C-alpha cells in the first residue's frame, strides 16, 4: 500500500477510535438535552428576555443552557429573540449559553480531556457572558442595535429548529407517550443538525494528529516562555476555530488533539469558545444584521473569548487545576476492547435506536430540509389535499415560495 493510502487509513482509524471513545457520551448528552428541551417550561420566554437589566441576561443564559448545542440553531434562535424585542446582550447571552453551558458538550469534554476542562468550559461560558454584557456598549451603540433589529426583521427567517414540548406536569410526562415523542423528535432533530459537524470534527482530529510534534511546536511556540505561550494560545485558538469551519460539539475532538499537541490551556479554551465565530456563521451574521453590526459583535465575541480564556487560565493556575500532564495521541484515540466503555456504547446504541424509531412511527419529514418533525407540533401547509409538515417558518416559507413544492 502507498504511503498516502496508509496515511488515509490511519487518519480514518483515528477518527473511528475517537468516535468509539465518545459515542455513549454523545447519546447521553443529546438525550438529556432533548428531555430538557421537551419538558422545561418556556411560557412567555420572549417577553422575559426583553428589557434592560440583569434579569433578562440571567433568563437568556438559563434558556440557552436548556437548548440544543447546535451553533447554527443557536444563532437562528438568537436572531428570532432579537427580532421580537430581546436586547443584544440577552440574545448574545443566549447564544453563548447554548454553545458553552449544555450537557452534551460538557460530557464529551470530560471524556476526552478531563473534568478540569469541563469545569473550565462552564465557568468560562459564564465569564464570557459577563464580559460581553460589560463591554457591549464599547462595540455596539443603541442606535446601531436598533438598526440591526430592523434589518433582522426583514431578513430571511432561516432554519430554526422547532422544539417539541408538551404542557404537562413533569411526573405525568415521565409516563406520557406523547411527551417521550417530544423527547425523541428533539433528540433526532439535534442529531440531524449536528451529525456533519461531529463527523468533520472527528476526521479533522484524526488527520491533524498525524502532523507530528514539529508542526505543533512551531505553531504553538512551545519553546517560548509560559506567559507568551498562554497569551499566544488564547489569540491563535479562536483563529484556528474560525478557519476549521467546525463548531458545536464537533470541535471537541480537535480541541483534544490541540491540547495533546502543546496548545496552552487558555488556547484550548479559547478554541472551544470560538464556535460562534466560524466563517459560515459570520456570513450568517452579515445576512441577519447587516455588515456594521455583524463586524462589531464578531469583534466583541473574539475579545470576550480571548479574555475569558485568560481569566480562567489564571484562576485555574492559582488553585492548581490546570492539568500538568498532557495526554498522548494514543490516550486520546484509545482502543476498542471489551470493557465498561463497550457496555455503555451498547446501551447508548439501544437508546439511540429506540428514540429514533419513535420518530419514525410518530413523525413526518420536512420536505425542504429533510428533518423529522412531530406531526402534532409541526407547522403545516395543505396543498391539493396533501398535508406537509415543517420544522419551522423558514422551511414553510421556502416551500410556499416554490409554489408548494411544484417548482413553479
C-alpha positions in Angstrom: 0.0 0.0 0.0 1.3 3.5 -0.8 2.3 5.9 1.9 -0.6 8.2 1.1 -3.0 5.3 1.3 -1.6 4.3 4.7 -2.0 7.9 6.0 -5.6 8.0 4.8 -6.4 4.8 6.6 -4.5 5.9 9.7 -6.5 9.1 9.9 -9.8 7.3 9.4 -8.8 4.8 12.0 -8.1 7.6 14.5 -11.5 9.2 13.8 -13.2 5.8 14.3 -11.4 5.2 17.6 -12.3 8.7 18.9 -16.0 8.0 17.9 -15.8 4.9 20.0 -14.5 6.9 22.9 -17.3 9.5 22.9 -20.3 7.6 21.4 -22.0 6.9 24.8 -21.4 10.5 26.0 -22.9 12.0 22.8 -26.0 9.9 23.0 -26.4 10.5 26.8 -25.8 14.3 26.3 -28.2 14.6 23.4 -30.9 12.6 25.3 -30.6 14.8 28.4 -30.7 17.9 26.2 -33.8 16.6 24.4 -35.5 16.0 27.7 -34.8 19.5 28.9 -35.9 21.0 25.6 -39.2 19.0 25.7 -40.0 19.2 29.3 -38.7 22.6 30.5 -41.5 25.2 30.5 -41.0 28.1 28.1 -44.1 30.2 28.5 -43.6 33.9 27.8 -39.9 33.4 27.2 -39.7 36.1 24.5 -41.3 38.7 26.9 -39.0 37.6 29.7 -35.9 38.3 27.6 -37.0 41.8 26.7 -35.9 44.9 28.6 -32.7 46.1 30.3 -31.0 44.8 33.5 -29.6 41.6 34.8 -32.8 39.6 34.9 -33.2 39.2 31.1 -29.5 38.2 30.8 -29.9 35.6 33.5 -33.1 34.2 31.9 -31.4 34.1 28.5 -28.5 32.2 30.0 -30.8 29.7 31.6 -32.8 29.3 28.4 -29.7 28.9 26.3 -28.3 26.2 28.7 -31.5 24.3 28.3 -31.3 24.4 24.5 -29.6 22.4 21.8 -25.8 22.9 21.4 -26.0 23.4 17.7 -24.3 26.7 16.9 -26.4 27.3 13.7 -29.6 26.7 15.7 -28.3 29.0 18.5 -27.7 31.9 16.1 -31.1 31.4 14.4 -33.0 31.4 17.7 -30.9 34.3 19.0 -31.9 36.3 15.9 -35.5 35.4 16.5 -35.4 36.6 20.1 -33.6 39.8 19.0 -36.3 40.4 16.3 -39.0 40.2 18.9 -37.5 42.6 21.4 -34.7 40.9 23.3 -31.7 43.1 23.7 -28.4 42.5 22.0 -27.0 41.4 25.4 -29.8 38.9 26.0 -29.6 37.4 22.5 -25.8 37.1 22.7 -26.1 35.6 26.2 -28.5 33.0 24.9 -26.0 32.1 22.1 -23.0 31.9 24.5 -25.0 29.7 26.9 -26.5 27.5 24.2 -23.0 26.6 22.9 -21.0 26.5 26.1 -23.3 25.5 29.0 -25.1 22.5 27.6 -24.9 18.9 28.8 -23.5 17.1 25.7 -20.6 19.5 25.3 -19.5 19.0 28.9 -19.8 15.3 28.8 -17.7 14.9 25.6 -15.0 17.3 27.0 -14.9 15.3 30.2 -14.4 12.0 28.3 -11.7 13.4 26.0 -9.8 15.9 28.2 -10.9 15.5 31.8 -13.2 17.2 34.3 -10.9 20.2 34.7 -11.7 21.3 31.1 -15.4 20.7 31.6 -15.4 22.9 34.7 -13.3 25.5 32.9 -15.7 25.4 29.9 -18.8 26.0 32.1 -17.1 28.8 34.2 -15.7 30.3 31.1 -19.1 30.4 29.5 -20.4 32.4 32.4 -17.3 34.7 32.3 -17.9 35.3 28.6 -21.5 36.4 29.2 -20.4 38.8 31.9 -17.6 40.3 29.8 -19.9 40.6 26.8 -22.5 42.4 28.9 -20.0 44.7 30.4 -18.3 45.6 27.1 -21.3 45.6 24.7 -21.7 49.4 24.5 -18.0 49.8 23.7 -18.7 47.9 20.4 -22.4 48.4 19.7 -24.3 51.7 20.2 -28.0 51.8 20.9 -28.6 53.3 17.5 -26.7 50.5 15.7 -28.6 47.9 17.8 -32.0 49.3 16.7 -30.8 49.4 13.1 -29.7 45.8 13.3 -33.1 44.8 14.8 -34.9 46.4 11.8 -32.5 44.6 9.5 -33.1 41.3 11.3 -36.9 41.7 11.0 -36.6 42.0 7.2 -34.1 39.1 6.9 -34.9 35.6 5.8 -36.1 33.5 8.8 -33.6 30.7 8.0 -33.6 27.3 9.6 -34.8 27.4 13.2 -35.3 24.1 15.0 -38.9 23.9 16.3 -38.7 22.3 19.7 -41.5 19.8 20.6 -43.0 20.3 24.1 -46.0 19.0 26.0 -47.7 21.1 28.6 -48.0 18.5 31.4 -46.6 18.3 34.9 -43.1 16.6 35.0 -44.5 13.5 36.8 -47.0 12.9 34.1 -44.5 13.5 31.4 -42.5 10.5 32.6 -45.3 8.1 31.7 -46.9 10.0 28.8 -46.2 8.6 25.3 -46.5 12.0 23.6 -44.0 13.5 26.0 -41.5 10.9 25.0 -42.3 11.5 21.4 -41.4 15.2 22.0 -38.1 14.0 23.5 -37.4 11.7 20.6 -38.0 14.4 18.0 -35.8 16.9 19.7 -33.2 14.2 20.0 -33.4 13.3 16.3 -33.5 17.0 15.3 -30.3 17.8 17.2 -28.5 14.8 15.6 -29.8 15.9 12.1 -28.4 19.4 12.7 -25.1 18.3 14.2 -24.0 15.0 12.6 -22.0 16.6 9.9 -20.2 18.8 12.4 -19.4 15.7 14.5 -18.1 13.7 11.6 -16.0 16.6 10.2 -14.6 17.2 13.7 -13.6 13.6 14.1 -12.0 13.5 10.7 -10.1 16.7 11.3 -8.9 15.4 14.7 -7.8 12.1 13.1 -5.8 13.6 10.4 -4.3 16.7 12.2 -3.0 14.2 14.8 -0.7 12.9 12.1 1.1 16.2 11.5 3.7 15.5 14.2 5.4 17.3 17.1 7.4 19.6 14.9 4.3 21.2 13.4 2.7 21.7 16.7 5.8 23.0 18.4 6.2 25.8 15.8 2.5 26.8 15.7 2.1 26.9 19.5 5.5 28.4 20.3 6.2 25.6 22.8 9.8 26.8 23.2 8.7 30.3 24.3 8.2 31.4 28.0 5.0 30.1 29.5 3.4 33.6 29.6 4.0 34.0 25.9 2.6 30.6 25.2 -0.5 31.3 27.2 -1.3 34.7 25.5 -0.4 33.5 22.1 -2.6 30.4 22.5 -5.6 32.5 23.6 -5.3 34.5 20.4 -4.5 31.7 18.0 -7.1 29.4 19.4 -10.1 31.3 18.0 -8.3 31.8 14.7 -7.9 28.1 14.3 -11.5 27.6 15.2 -12.6 30.2 12.6 -10.6 28.5 9.9 -11.6 25.0 10.8 -15.3 25.6 9.9 -16.3 23.1 12.7 -18.4 24.3 15.6 -20.6 23.0 18.4 -19.7 19.6 19.9 -17.9 18.8 16.7 -14.8 20.9 17.6 -14.1 19.0 20.9 -12.1 16.1 19.2 -9.9 18.6 17.5 -9.5 20.5 20.8 -8.2 17.3 22.4 -5.7 16.9 19.6 -4.5 20.6 20.0 -4.1 20.0 23.8 -2.1 16.9 23.2 0.0 18.8 20.6 1.0 21.5 23.0 -1.5 24.4 22.7 -1.8 26.2 26.1 -4.7 25.7 28.5 -6.0 29.1 27.6 -5.6 28.4 23.9 -7.7 25.2 24.1 -10.4 27.0 26.0 -10.4 29.9 23.5 -10.6 27.4 20.6 -13.7 25.8 22.2 -15.3 29.1 23.0 -15.0 30.3 19.4 -17.6 28.1 17.7 -19.8 31.2 17.3 -17.4 33.0 15.0 -16.5 30.3 12.5 -16.6 31.7 8.9 -20.0 30.3 7.8 -21.6 31.8 10.9 -20.0 35.2 10.4 -21.6 35.1 6.9 -25.0 34.4 8.6 -24.5 37.4 11.0 -24.0 39.6 8.0 -27.2 38.3 6.4 -29.2 38.7 9.6 -28.0 42.0 10.9 -26.0 43.9 8.3 -22.3 44.4 7.9 -21.7 47.0 10.6 -23.5 45.2 13.5 -22.0 41.8 12.4 -18.5 43.2 12.4 -19.0 44.7 15.8 -20.4 41.6 17.5 -17.8 39.3 16.0 -15.1 41.6 17.3 -16.9 41.7 20.7 -17.1 37.9 20.8 -13.5 37.5 19.8 -12.3 39.8 22.6 -14.6 38.1 25.2 -13.4 34.7 24.2 -9.7 35.6 24.5 -10.1 37.4 27.8 -12.4 34.7 29.3 -9.8 32.1 28.4 -7.0 34.1 30.0 -9.1 34.7 33.2 -9.9 31.1 33.6 -6.3 30.2 32.9 -5.1 32.5 35.7 -7.8 31.3 38.2 -7.1 27.6 37.5 -3.4 28.1 37.6 -3.7 29.8 41.0 -5.5 26.8 42.5 -3.6 24.1 40.7 -6.4 22.9 38.4 -4.5 23.1 35.1 -3.6 19.5 34.2 0.2 19.1 34.4 0.4 16.0 32.1 -0.8 16.1 28.6 -2.4 13.0 27.0 -0.6 11.3 24.1 -2.4 10.8 20.8 -2.9 7.1 21.8 -4.5 8.2 25.1 -6.9 10.5 23.2 -7.9 8.0 20.5 -7.9 4.9 22.8 -8.6 1.4 21.6 -11.6 -0.8 21.1 -11.9 -3.5 23.8 -14.4 -5.3 25.9 -14.7 -3.1 29.0 -17.2 -0.7 30.7 -17.0 1.6 27.6 -18.2 -1.2 25.4 -21.2 -1.8 27.7 -22.0 1.9 27.7 -21.7 2.1 24.0 -24.1 -0.8 23.6 -26.6 0.8 25.9 -26.3 4.1 24.0 -26.9 2.3 20.7 -30.0 0.7 22.0 -31.3 4.1 23.4 -30.4 5.8 20.1 -32.4 3.2 18.1 -35.4 3.3 20.4 -35.7 7.1 20.3 -35.1 7.1 16.5 -37.9 4.5 16.0 -40.4 6.7 17.9 -39.8 9.5 15.4 -40.4 7.0 12.6 -43.8 6.0 14.0 -45.0 9.4 15.0 -43.2 11.8 12.7 -43.1 13.2 9.2 -40.3 14.6 7.1 -39.9 18.3 6.4 -39.8 18.4 2.5 -37.4 21.3 2.5 -34.6 20.4 4.9 -35.3 16.7 5.4 -35.7 17.0 9.2 -38.0 14.6 11.0 -40.8 16.6 12.8 -43.5 15.6 15.2 -46.8 15.9 13.4 -48.6 17.2 16.5 -46.4 20.3 16.9 -45.0 20.9 13.4 -46.2 23.8 11.2 -48.4 22.5 8.3 -49.5 23.5 4.8 -52.2 22.0 2.8 -51.5 21.6 -1.0 -54.0 19.8 -3.2 -55.4 17.8 -0.3 -51.9 16.8 1.0 -50.7 17.9 4.3 -47.0 18.9 4.5 -45.1 19.3 7.8 -42.3 21.8 8.6 -39.7 22.2 11.3 -40.1 26.0 11.3 -41.3 29.0 9.4 -38.2 29.3 7.3 -38.8 25.9 5.6 -42.5 26.6 5.4 -41.9 29.9 3.6 -39.4 28.3 1.2 -41.9 25.6 0.4 -44.6 28.1 -0.4 -42.2 30.2 -2.5 -41.5 27.2 -4.6 -45.3 27.0 -5.3 -46.0 24.3 -2.8 -43.1 22.0 -3.9 -44.1 22.1 -7.6 -41.1 24.3 -8.5 -43.3 26.8 -10.4 
